[in-house]
């Protein structure tokens, strides 16, 4: 539907500006007369057309989760205020500073104006709008409560954002420690050892095996550092390619959940993500079986995604959700027990919402204590590595002192 901009001079002499949607210019004129005053200007606003090439390019781009949260919240507020969907989207597109988001909104507007459902227009951008987002919008289109669903989606995305932040924050401490440890090792090998090499060799004494290993490594890095750099780049590239394969991804995800301490932390984060997402879908009125299908790929671990697939198949064959969940060794027993209560009371969505809050608190508490839990492991690793370096450097020095003495 075309959009028109207008200027009207009121009886008080003020000039009012605005925009309106109308099928034809005649309809726009009739609408402006209802506003009163004298019409000064009426112009059809030309819409920017997004080329098919641009649309195709948008499908491979993302926008930050925080910006998606803001977009969803603003759209919900505008719809609750009585603004039409097209007007709300157009207003957001005009104010948007992110080029990817702006181009996406303009194409969504064009699709909706051409008769495509809002949810179908969003599904064209799977890297921006998740399956949960699109399915909840589709459900809202049937019930007519799009503003309420967008408000729930804002909350759901905010929880997802906070959960990811907790996971990143918890992993920051061990990552920083390991980087510092590697930096210390490189400094010793590349700067300190080369200065001692001549002293060790000129002494004529037999060097310990650990010292010979460090000296050889130091010499190799000094002469062939570019090969090491190329090797690291090649390793990272090969690892990324392997992870993209089904077997490689399965091996990585299986390893992640088996790592001491960190594995338990990731399991709780997976459960928080699953229960919170399921609660959002259930509250939106999406059937249980459809919810399981939508949740494929949401958890972020293929081991758990396979379990969700198996649960979905059992539910499809008539098995109760609680019974299907109990069969999985990866889902805590309490989930099956509480889901059974939800099935009896008919409030499955409420039970999953409670579970979501529980696991979120578990992740929060473990994230705060993760540094304390990992400290013994990190200290052992640091002690072994630094101890090896100190023994390798100091042992031949003590040998030289004793010889000269």
N, C-alpha and C positions, 0 to 999 in steps of 0.2 A: 504494500500500500504506500503511495507517495506521501512524502512529508512536506509541509508548507511552513514557511516562516512568515510572520505577519507583524505589522506595526499599527497600533490603533491610538488615536488621540481621544482621550476621554472628555467628558463635559467640563471637567475641572482644568483641562489644558495639559494634562500629563500624557506622556507617550508610553504606551505599554508594548512590550515585545514578547513574542512567544512562538511556540511551534505546535503544530497539530497534524494528525494523520487524517487524510480524506481520500476517497476513491478518485474524485475528479476535482478540478479547480472550481467548478460550480458548487460542489458540496462544501469546499473550503470557504467560499464566499458566504454561503448560507450560515455556516458555523460561526464565522467572524461577526455576522450581523447580530447573532444571539448574544454576543459579548457586549454590544452597545458601543457607542462612540462612532468616530469617523475612521474608516479604513484608509490608512496612508500607503501601505505597501503589502503585497501578497506575492511571495516568490516560492516556487517549488524548489525544495532542497535536493540537489543532486547527490545520490548515494554513490559511494565508491564501490566499484566492482572488484572483487578479489578474483584474480585469474585462477584457472584450474591448476596451473603450475605452482602458484603460491599456496593454494589449499593443500596440494600434495606435500609441499615442503613443510607446512604447519603440522602435518600428522606425525612428523618425526621430531617435533620440538616439544619442550616442556616449559612450564612456568613454575616458579617456586611455590611450595605448598602454602606458605604464608600469604602470598598474593591470591591464591585460590580461596583461602579462607575469607579474606577481605571481600573478594568478588561475590562469594556466596552470601555473606552477611549483608552486603549492600543491596544485593538483588532481593533478598528476603524483606528487608526494611522497606524498599520501594514498592514492592507488591503489596505489603501490608498497608501501605499508605494509600492504596487505591490506584496506583499508576499501572498502566497496562504493561504486559511483558515486553512488547516491542519498544515502547517508550523508555522503559527501564534499561533495557539492553543498549539502546542508542545513547542514553545518558551516560552509562558506564563506559561505552566505547569512546565518547567524546572526551571524557576526563582521564582516560587511561594513558599512562606514559610508557608502559611496556609494549614494544612494537609487536611482539608475538601475540600477546593477549589482545591487543587492539585489532589486529588482522583477524584473529579467531572470532572475536565478537562481531565484527562486521560481516563475516561469512555466515555466522549463526543467524544474525538478523535477516540476511538475504534468504537463507533457507526457510526460516519461520514464515517470512512474508510470502514465500512461494507455496506455502501449504504444508511444509514438512513439520512434523511434530518436534517440539523443543528437545525432547529426549533423543530423538533420532539425529537431530543436528549436533548434539553433544557427543554422540557415539562416534562421530567422525574423528574425534581427537582422543584416542585411548590413552595417550601419554599425559594428557591434561586432566581428563575426567575418567575416574575409575569406573569399573563395572557397577560397583555399589552405588556410586553417584548417579549414573545413568538409569539404573533400575529403580531407584527411589524416586527420581523425577518422573519416570514412566508411570509408576504407581500413583503419584500425585496427580498426573494428568487425568487419570481415570476417576479419581475421587474429588478433584477440584480444589485440593488444599496444597497447592504448590508452595505458597509462602511459608506454611508451617513445616513442610518437608525440608525446604531450604534452610530454615532455622535449625532443624535437627541435624542437617548435614553440616552446618557451621560448627555445631558442638562436636559432632563426630570427627570432623577434620581437625578441630582444635585439640582433641584428645590424641589423635594420631600424631600431630605435630609435637605435642608435649612428650609422648612416648618415645619418639625418635630422638628428641633432645636428651632425654634421660639415658638412652642407650649410648648416644655419642659421648655424653659427658662421663659416663661410667668407664668407657674404653679409652678416654683421653689420658688418664694417669698411667696405665701400663704402656701405652704407645709412646708417651713422652720419655718414660724411663728407658725403654728399649732403644729409642733414638739416641739418647744421651750415652748409653752404654756403647753403642756402635761407634759414636763419635769419639769416645775416649780410646777405643781400640784402634781406630784409624789414626788418631794423633800419635799414639805410642809407636805404631808400626811404621808410619811414614815420616815422622820427624825425630823421635827420640832414638829408636833403634839404629837408624843409619849412622848417627854420630858415635854410637858405641861399637859398631861393627869392626872398625879398624882396630880398636883397642882389644877386642876379643880375639881377632885373628892374629894380631902381632904377639900375643902372649904365648902362642904355641901349645897351650893346654887344650885337652879334649873338652869340648863344650857339651853340656847336657842336651838330651834329645829335644826337650821343650824349647831350649834356646835356639837350636839349629832349625827347628820348625818355624819359629818366629822370624829368624834372620832370612830364611828362604822366602817366607811370605813377604817380608819387607822388600827384599830384592826384586821379587816378581812384580809387586805392585809399583815399585819405582820404575821398572823397565817397561812393563806392559800394562800400565794403568788403563790405557785406551781399550785393550782387549777385555779387561774386567768390566769397564763401563758398557761396552757393546754386549758383553755376556749378560749383564744385569738387565739391560733393555730387552734383549732377546728373551730372557727368562720371563720377564713381566708380560711381554707380548704373547709368548707361548702359553703362559698360565691363563691369561684372559681368554684365549681361544679354546683351551681345554675346558674352562668353566662354562663356556657357552654350549658345550655338548651335553646331552642328557646324563651320560655316565660321569663326566667331570663335575657337573653341578651336584649330582647325587653324592659323589664322594666328598665334596667340600661341605655340603650341608650336613651330611652324616658326621663328619669330623667335628663340626662346630658344636653340635649338641652333646658331644662326648668329651669335650675339653673340660678338665676339672674347674669348678667354680664358674667359669664363663659359660659353660654348657647349660648349667642350671639357670643362669641369668637369662640366656637367650630363650630357653623353654618358657619361662614365665612371660617374657615379652611377646612370644608367639601366641600364648594363651590369652593375654590381654588384648592383642589385636583381633584374634578370632572372636572372642566373646563380645567385645565392644561392637564389632562389625555386625555380628549376628543380631545383637539387640537392636541396632539401628534398622536393619532390614525387617525384623519382626514387628517393630513399632510402626513401620511404614505400611504394614498390611501385606507384605510379600509372603507367599506360602513357604512352609518350612523347606520342602524339597527344592524349590527355586532358590531359596537363600543359600543352601549348600552348594548349588551349582554356581551361583554368583561369587561365592567366597573362594573359588578355585583361583589360585594365584595371588590372593590377598595377603596370606600369612607371611610369605617371603622365604619359605623353606620347603623344598620339594618333598622332603620326608613327611612333613605335616600335611602338605597338600595332597599327597597320596592317601593319607589317612582320612582326610576330608572326603575324597572321592569314594573311598570304601564305605564310609558312613552314609554318604548320599545313596550309594547303591543298595545298602541294607534298608534304608528308609523307603526307597522306591519299591522294594520288594515287600513292604508291609511291616518291617521291624520298627519298634519304637525308637525314637531318637536317643533316649536314655540307654536303652539296651545296646544300640549300635555304638555309642560312645564308650560304654563300659568294655567293649571288645577290644578297643585300641589301647595298647600299652603306652602310647605317647600322651594320652589325655589323663590327667589326674582323676582318681576315683570320685572325688568330691563333685566334679562336674556332672558325672552320670547320676549321682545321688540327687543333686539339686534339680537337674533337668527332669528327673522322675517326678519330683514334687511339682514342678511347673506344668508337666503334662496332666497331672491330676487336678490341679487348680485351674488349668486353662490359661495360665499367664506365662507362657514360655519366654516371651520378650522381656518381661520383668525379671525373671530368673537370670537370664543372660546379662541383663543390665547390672544386676547385683554382682554376678561373677566378674564382669568387666571391671567394676570398681574395686573388687577384691584383688584381682591380679595387677591392676594398675598400682595399688598401694604396695603390693609385693615387689613389683619392679622398682618403685620409688625407694622403698626401704633398702633393697639389695643394691641399688645404684649408689646410695649414700655410703654403704658399708663395703662396697666392692674393693676399694683401695686397701682397706684393712684386711679383707679376705685374701687378696692377691699378694699382699706384702711379703708373707713368708716365702712364697714361690719366687717372687722377683728378687728377694734378698739372696736366696740360694743360687739363682742363676748369676747374679752379679758377683757373689762371693767366689763362685767357681771360676768365672772368666777373669776377674781381676786378680784372683789368687794365682791363676796359671801365668798371667803376664808378669806379676811381681816375682814369682819364683824363677821364671825364665830369665829375667833381667838381673836380679840380685844374686842368684847363685853363682854365675861366673865371676861377678865382681868380688864376692867374698873369697872365691878361689884365688883371684889375682892378689888380693890383700894378704892372704895367708902365705902365698908363694913368695911375695916380695918381703914379707916379714921374716 
